[in-house]
Amino acid sequence: MISAFFIFNQKGEVLISRLYRTDFKRSIADVFRIQVVSNSDVRSPIITLGSTSFFHVRINNLYVVAVTKNNANAALVFEFCYRFINIAKSYFGKIDEESVKNNFVLIYELIDEINDFGYPQNSEIDTLKSYITTESVVSSAIAAEESSKITTQATGATSWRRGDVKYKKNEAFVDVIEIVNLSMSAKGTVLRADVDGHIQMRAYLSGTPECKFGLNDKLVIDKSERGIGDAVELDDCRFHQCVRLNDFDATRTISFIPPDGEFELMRYRSTSNVKLPLRVIPTVNEIGTTQVAYTVTVKANFNNKLSATNVVLRIPTPLNTTTVDCKVATGKAKYVPAENVVVWKIPRIQGGSECTFTGTASLTSTTTRQVWARPPIDVDFQVLMFTASGLIVRFLKVFEKSNYQSVKWVRYLTKASGSYQIRF
Amino acid sequence: MANAGQDAKFFQRGKIEELRAELQAAETKDKKYLKRKTALKKVVANITMGNDMSPLFTDVVQCLGTPLLEIKKMVYLFLVSYGRSKPDQIHLVIPNFLQDCNDRNPLIRALAIRTMSYIPIPVVTDALTEPLRHCLKDRDPYVRKTAAICVVKLYTADPRRAERGGFVEMLRDLMLDSNATVVANAVAALSEIGDRHDGVIFKLNLATANKLLTALGESSELVTLLTFDLLADSVHRWGQIYILDSLLRYVPERHADAELMAERIVVQLQHANSAVVLTTIKALLYLMNYMENRRLIDYCCKKMGPPLVTLLSSGPEVQYVALRNILLIIQRRPAVLKNDVKVFFCKYNDPIYVKLAKLEIMYRLARAENASEVLAELQEYASEVDVDFVRKAVRSIGRLAIKVEESADNCIQALLGLIETKVSYVVQETVIVTKDIFRRYPGKYEGIIPKLCENLDLLDEPESKAAMIWVLGQFSDRIDNSDELLDDLLYTFLDESVEVQLALLTAAVKLFIYKSKSDTTKELVHKVLKWATEDVDNPDLRDRGFMYWRMLAVNPAVAGEIVLAEKPAITTDSDRMDRGALDQLLLHTGTLGSIYHKNPETFIRNAAGKALIDSPALNTHSRAALVPLPRPQLPPAAINIPGPGPSEPRIDEAHISADDTPATESAPPAPPAPSSSNFSKEADISSDHDDGDDDEPPRAADPYSNLDGAFGNYLQDEPRPMAAGNQQANRHGDLDDLLF
């Protein structure tokens, strides 16, 4: 199990150091500093020296590090680091050197609570917030009763929810967010296209609501109803711990008692019939050794009532580029020498329309005959009210003892960031 | 939502004296204890920065009198850091601890025993024994779950005391607790105790295992029978991992028991936590060894694939863990992901460790049907920036040619294209793999030899040089100017590495046998033999020199027959990682052992080894391949284990290629990645298709399917633990024990 937990800044200074076990001294941190922080070419998130292993996750300007001395469950160690990062974000709004330094006492309290002797313990944010707070608490002031409630929640059946939640207006917001991954070959064939979806829910519901959630999932629809045309095939679904997995397995219904507030209800993956919102057609010609000519066209392949926003194309240029002459009718295109790319930003593309970039990169002559690797063009964008998988929410029902009315809102968003790549 | 703290200002080095003065000043006129809080925060900040704050012991302890929980927690943190070093003063705080152990508030009771058990010195342990006994039976589950972990802390500090005190039995009782979180922690504690060499043996019988499954909270009967508010406690996700992990301590006696259990846990695959998913897969793979029902086994395999692929959308670190495990799983259960090669294509911005792991999986999943897609990807990677990644991509193209006959033509075309780049390391890799292709498809591709010869000047690494020299020697009858080329290469004979020298020696002998009429070759071979036997210190080289010399002197004709004997072509016989070894390694799914593809007891001191346990339900083929548990001790520093070893790559390379140089053609017919030949062949034969669950192409199709096959001898960047005593470790002295 985890023997020690550290947070380092970029200079390798220790911001948090907690030894859960006596098999290390604090100076073990120096080893990590030498092996990872001051090493410019770290080629693994896990480093094992003798019997000691360092697991690290980089986030902003920090290293979150767990050290073990046994055959630790690597997935568990990383999940714990991710979990810590999420808790910190929720408590402090962000996680970086400043927020860690500003809250170091609280962080010690948290990591004492969520990990005991190297074993991760209950780490549901909602529960933690009920007894580890930023306000000063007089120890005798927490009534024993109140604490019993907390402890029951921290160890109990619905560790993710307090029993006494009350809202004037009962509302539930569902956000279906899809990230499209695309890899397209230079010939325009789709090498891989898939969707990582997650359904984010914000539940502001009183009491202990029992929710049922329905999607146009192919397996459900095949089973129950006469053909609703566009059922979606999900390759894999994973759920928040509140969802009853056996129900899902047996009948494909998603039923659960939601945590209070925001949480990720489910994640899914889809690979069939992925609708690619943007089609990019690049033509790139190397003219002799001194020029590269570009024509890049982007077509919006969706309903013309919708539009893609914040579209950013990164079009790579050779390393020895001096200037790029850019011509665009829509948006702005600019050569960024530090990254060797032309960044073309388009605030909005209406469905069905297209825009074109033309440009010429001038190159300095070089003596080395290194071939240009031609990294892919990368596109970031967002399309509201569109799902690349075709998934839609068919219903969300809320049942509660007091039988209140509740309002439900659903939003869809498809986006790409750093994973929508077109080779040329 | 951010109740942003403002504590950064305390984050500065303080002097002991100043801090002491501040703490003492705070004892008077301290409204709302603000002064103490500030002073203590400074102390905690200094502990973090590594300043020794232990001289402040008595001053800090004074603060325990304040009723503020925040202050108490800071003092306790101080005690956890320095308590051990103050055995003579710790008695000062024992009364406070004991008082807290009896607090009405369960959170305080738990905090007290948790903190006490972090200070493993006899004074504290003595005082802890009684309260801990009470807390293990506390009416509050939070206290019980904390107490369960305290037992393992106590056991670590003083195993015999914990046993005498009856704490292990109490933990056993907690396994039947009504609260699932308590059960999970008890299981975690018992597992750790059971893994100790001096610990109590921890095994599960069917009844207990089933009880634990109920604690997973997903038992189907329960869900359908009970409404949600009557639902039995279900355990938090970490607890599920502890419980799933412990299922490997249960040895099924009947097929039906294993099958039922697998059916019950398969649903856990839908969990959002990667550690739950991988641990569930570990348990399923384990149970499959005891299962008979083919359809259920296939069903489980089918269920495992999608969650594994989904792990690839997690953070890169978890992706890496998943990929290294997938590589093992698909060797044992090819059905799991056989149609999914595309998801392993690298993204341009994947971290290098993810790319390298994906590359290996792509190679393993390549078949005739997808070879062209895989080849197109590999060609793409061959033009990337990272040298090591490019090298492995080029190697993979060569390996693909050998593995999938249908793709060989296209692979050769791709390799020829790569030679055109004239990039030194690309060309060198190409030469290395081409040599193997010649051996795999004799008489088919020798036409490209002239192309290779054009680039002799670019070869400056031993492995590629040796490969090229082998080609020159082997085909010297077809290369008109082979004698000239070899003669050129011989100029630097005495400066070359042994690997190259051996290759040159053999090549010269072959040349002579082919062209014994020519005076130049006579001269040439004589020169080399003389060097090898007189001017070189390496005994292998000298001995081989003498051997050739005598053979040629006694009977040149027979010498020719021996040296140019029909080479066993790189056969299509498989030497994939032995099934028994794989079965054993898969018991470590998700752990460090699965990242390095090594059994943990071989690289972690005191790590517990695992082995399948024989039982009437163990299927015959798993039994045939059974690997008994090795002795629980770390072998001496220089370990020589089959597979990508922890030793330095250089040594390994030299070692392996010495076996593999052309000169030993008469040696065993091992294909170029020979390390796994150490595995027993008998097991291999019997394991074939036995239980039919290996829905795979005949093994014969993949000569490189052994564990370390994908990149051959090229071990750069191979994930491996750094053994104590290697260069990096040496900088810090004895790193095997990083106790500073």
Boltz contact constraints between the chains, C-beta under 6 A:
constraints:
  - contact:
      token1: [A, 14]
      token2: [B, 48]
      max_distance: 6.0
  - contact:
      token1: [A, 17]
      token2: [B, 48]
      max_distance: 6.0
  - contact:
      token1: [A, 25]
      token2: [B, 740]
      max_distance: 6.0
  - contact:
      token1: [A, 26]
      token2: [B, 50]
      max_distance: 6.0
  - contact:
      token1: [A, 27]
      token2: [B, 740]
      max_distance: 6.0
  - contact:
      token1: [A, 28]
      token2: [B, 738]
      max_distance: 6.0
  - contact:
      token1: [A, 43]
      token2: [B, 352]
      max_distance: 6.0
  - contact:
      token1: [A, 43]
      token2: [B, 353]
      max_distance: 6.0
  - contact:
      token1: [A, 43]
      token2: [B, 717]
      max_distance: 6.0
  - contact:
      token1: [A, 44]
      token2: [B, 353]
      max_distance: 6.0
  - contact:
      token1: [A, 45]
      token2: [B, 317]
      max_distance: 6.0
  - contact:
      token1: [A, 45]
      token2: [B, 320]
      max_distance: 6.0
  - contact:
      token1: [A, 48]
      token2: [B, 721]
      max_distance: 6.0
  - contact:
      token1: [A, 49]
      token2: [B, 722]
      max_distance: 6.0
  - contact:
      token1: [A, 49]
      token2: [B, 729]
      max_distance: 6.0
  - contact:
      token1: [A, 49]
      token2: [B, 735]
      max_distance: 6.0
  - contact:
      token1: [A, 50]
      token2: [B, 724]
      max_distance: 6.0
  - contact:
      token1: [A, 50]
      token2: [B, 735]
      max_distance: 6.0
  - contact:
      token1: [A, 50]
      token2: [B, 736]
      max_distance: 6.0
  - contact:
      token1: [A, 51]
      token2: [B, 604]
      max_distance: 6.0
  - contact:
      token1: [A, 51]
      token2: [B, 605]
      max_distance: 6.0
  - contact:
      token1: [A, 52]
      token2: [B, 738]
      max_distance: 6.0
  - contact:
      token1: [A, 53]
      token2: [B, 592]
      max_distance: 6.0
  - contact:
      token1: [A, 57]
      token2: [B, 317]
      max_distance: 6.0
  - contact:
      token1: [A, 71]
      token2: [B, 591]
      max_distance: 6.0
  - contact:
      token1: [A, 71]
      token2: [B, 592]
      max_distance: 6.0
  - contact:
      token1: [A, 71]
      token2: [B, 593]
      max_distance: 6.0
  - contact:
      token1: [A, 71]
      token2: [B, 600]
      max_distance: 6.0
  - contact:
      token1: [A, 71]
      token2: [B, 604]
      max_distance: 6.0
  - contact:
      token1: [A, 71]
      token2: [B, 607]
      max_distance: 6.0
  - contact:
      token1: [A, 72]
      token2: [B, 592]
      max_distance: 6.0
  - contact:
      token1: [A, 73]
      token2: [B, 275]
      max_distance: 6.0
  - contact:
      token1: [A, 73]
      token2: [B, 590]
      max_distance: 6.0
  - contact:
      token1: [A, 73]
      token2: [B, 591]
      max_distance: 6.0
  - contact:
      token1: [A, 74]
      token2: [B, 321]
      max_distance: 6.0
  - contact:
      token1: [A, 74]
      token2: [B, 592]
      max_distance: 6.0
  - contact:
      token1: [A, 74]
      token2: [B, 595]
      max_distance: 6.0
  - contact:
      token1: [A, 75]
      token2: [B, 274]
      max_distance: 6.0
  - contact:
      token1: [A, 75]
      token2: [B, 275]
      max_distance: 6.0
  - contact:
      token1: [A, 75]
      token2: [B, 278]
      max_distance: 6.0
  - contact:
      token1: [A, 75]
      token2: [B, 321]
      max_distance: 6.0
  - contact:
      token1: [A, 75]
      token2: [B, 590]
      max_distance: 6.0
  - contact:
      token1: [A, 76]
      token2: [B, 241]
      max_distance: 6.0
  - contact:
      token1: [A, 76]
      token2: [B, 275]
      max_distance: 6.0
  - contact:
      token1: [A, 78]
      token2: [B, 317]
      max_distance: 6.0
  - contact:
      token1: [A, 78]
      token2: [B, 318]
      max_distance: 6.0
  - contact:
      token1: [A, 79]
      token2: [B, 273]
      max_distance: 6.0
  - contact:
      token1: [A, 79]
      token2: [B, 274]
      max_distance: 6.0
  - contact:
      token1: [A, 79]
      token2: [B, 275]
      max_distance: 6.0
  - contact:
      token1: [A, 92]
      token2: [B, 2]
      max_distance: 6.0
  - contact:
      token1: [A, 93]
      token2: [B, 2]
      max_distance: 6.0
  - contact:
      token1: [A, 101]
      token2: [B, 8]
      max_distance: 6.0
  - contact:
      token1: [A, 101]
      token2: [B, 11]
      max_distance: 6.0
  - contact:
      token1: [A, 102]
      token2: [B, 5]
      max_distance: 6.0
  - contact:
      token1: [A, 102]
      token2: [B, 6]
      max_distance: 6.0
  - contact:
      token1: [A, 102]
      token2: [B, 7]
      max_distance: 6.0
  - contact:
      token1: [A, 102]
      token2: [B, 8]
      max_distance: 6.0
  - contact:
      token1: [A, 103]
      token2: [B, 5]
      max_distance: 6.0
  - contact:
      token1: [A, 104]
      token2: [B, 7]
      max_distance: 6.0
  - contact:
      token1: [A, 105]
      token2: [B, 7]
      max_distance: 6.0
  - contact:
      token1: [A, 105]
      token2: [B, 41]
      max_distance: 6.0
  - contact:
      token1: [A, 105]
      token2: [B, 44]
      max_distance: 6.0
  - contact:
      token1: [A, 108]
      token2: [B, 77]
      max_distance: 6.0
  - contact:
      token1: [A, 109]
      token2: [B, 73]
      max_distance: 6.0
  - contact:
      token1: [A, 116]
      token2: [B, 149]
      max_distance: 6.0
  - contact:
      token1: [A, 117]
      token2: [B, 149]
      max_distance: 6.0
  - contact:
      token1: [A, 117]
      token2: [B, 153]
      max_distance: 6.0
  - contact:
      token1: [A, 119]
      token2: [B, 188]
      max_distance: 6.0
  - contact:
      token1: [A, 120]
      token2: [B, 238]
      max_distance: 6.0
  - contact:
      token1: [A, 122]
      token2: [B, 236]
      max_distance: 6.0
  - contact:
      token1: [A, 134]
      token2: [B, 3]
      max_distance: 6.0
  - contact:
      token1: [A, 136]
      token2: [B, 70]
      max_distance: 6.0
  - contact:
      token1: [A, 137]
      token2: [B, 69]
      max_distance: 6.0
  - contact:
      token1: [A, 138]
      token2: [B, 67]
      max_distance: 6.0
  - contact:
      token1: [A, 138]
      token2: [B, 68]
      max_distance: 6.0
  - contact:
      token1: [A, 139]
      token2: [B, 67]
      max_distance: 6.0
  - contact:
      token1: [A, 139]
      token2: [B, 69]
      max_distance: 6.0
  - contact:
      token1: [A, 140]
      token2: [B, 67]
      max_distance: 6.0
  - contact:
      token1: [A, 142]
      token2: [B, 105]
      max_distance: 6.0
  - contact:
      token1: [A, 144]
      token2: [B, 104]
      max_distance: 6.0
  - contact:
      token1: [A, 144]
      token2: [B, 105]
      max_distance: 6.0
  - contact:
      token1: [A, 147]
      token2: [B, 105]
      max_distance: 6.0
  - contact:
      token1: [A, 147]
      token2: [B, 106]
      max_distance: 6.0
  - contact:
      token1: [A, 147]
      token2: [B, 107]
      max_distance: 6.0
  - contact:
      token1: [A, 151]
      token2: [B, 106]
      max_distance: 6.0
  - contact:
      token1: [A, 151]
      token2: [B, 140]
      max_distance: 6.0
  - contact:
      token1: [A, 151]
      token2: [B, 142]
      max_distance: 6.0
  - contact:
      token1: [A, 154]
      token2: [B, 142]
      max_distance: 6.0
  - contact:
      token1: [A, 155]
      token2: [B, 141]
      max_distance: 6.0
  - contact:
      token1: [A, 155]
      token2: [B, 142]
      max_distance: 6.0
  - contact:
      token1: [A, 155]
      token2: [B, 145]
      max_distance: 6.0
  - contact:
      token1: [A, 155]
      token2: [B, 179]
      max_distance: 6.0
  - contact:
      token1: [A, 155]
      token2: [B, 181]
      max_distance: 6.0
  - contact:
      token1: [A, 156]
      token2: [B, 233]
      max_distance: 6.0
  - contact:
      token1: [A, 157]
      token2: [B, 231]
      max_distance: 6.0
  - contact:
      token1: [A, 157]
      token2: [B, 233]
      max_distance: 6.0
  - contact:
      token1: [A, 157]
      token2: [B, 234]
      max_distance: 6.0
  - contact:
      token1: [A, 159]
      token2: [B, 236]
      max_distance: 6.0
  - contact:
      token1: [A, 191]
      token2: [B, 345]
      max_distance: 6.0
  - contact:
      token1: [A, 192]
      token2: [B, 342]
      max_distance: 6.0
  - contact:
      token1: [A, 192]
      token2: [B, 345]
      max_distance: 6.0
  - contact:
      token1: [A, 196]
      token2: [B, 313]
      max_distance: 6.0
  - contact:
      token1: [A, 210]
      token2: [B, 228]
      max_distance: 6.0
  - contact:
      token1: [A, 235]
      token2: [B, 306]
      max_distance: 6.0
  - contact:
      token1: [A, 236]
      token2: [B, 306]
      max_distance: 6.0
  - contact:
      token1: [A, 236]
      token2: [B, 307]
      max_distance: 6.0
  - contact:
      token1: [A, 236]
      token2: [B, 310]
      max_distance: 6.0
  - contact:
      token1: [A, 238]
      token2: [B, 270]
      max_distance: 6.0
  - contact:
      token1: [A, 238]
      token2: [B, 272]
      max_distance: 6.0
  - contact:
      token1: [A, 239]
      token2: [B, 270]
      max_distance: 6.0
  - contact:
      token1: [A, 241]
      token2: [B, 237]
      max_distance: 6.0
  - contact:
      token1: [A, 244]
      token2: [B, 223]
      max_distance: 6.0
  - contact:
      token1: [A, 245]
      token2: [B, 218]
      max_distance: 6.0
  - contact:
      token1: [A, 245]
      token2: [B, 267]
      max_distance: 6.0
  - contact:
      token1: [A, 245]
      token2: [B, 270]
      max_distance: 6.0
  - contact:
      token1: [A, 246]
      token2: [B, 218]
      max_distance: 6.0
  - contact:
      token1: [A, 246]
      token2: [B, 220]
      max_distance: 6.0
  - contact:
      token1: [A, 246]
      token2: [B, 223]
      max_distance: 6.0
  - contact:
      token1: [A, 246]
      token2: [B, 267]
      max_distance: 6.0
  - contact:
      token1: [A, 249]
      token2: [B, 267]
      max_distance: 6.0
  - contact:
      token1: [A, 269]
      token2: [B, 310]
      max_distance: 6.0
  - contact:
      token1: [A, 371]
      token2: [B, 421]
      max_distance: 6.0
  - contact:
      token1: [A, 373]
      token2: [B, 383]
      max_distance: 6.0
  - contact:
      token1: [A, 373]
      token2: [B, 384]
      max_distance: 6.0
  - contact:
      token1: [A, 373]
      token2: [B, 385]
      max_distance: 6.0
  - contact:
      token1: [A, 375]
      token2: [B, 348]
      max_distance: 6.0
  - contact:
      token1: [A, 376]
      token2: [B, 348]
      max_distance: 6.0
  - contact:
      token1: [A, 418]
      token2: [B, 349]
      max_distance: 6.0
  - contact:
      token1: [A, 421]
      token2: [B, 348]
      max_distance: 6.0
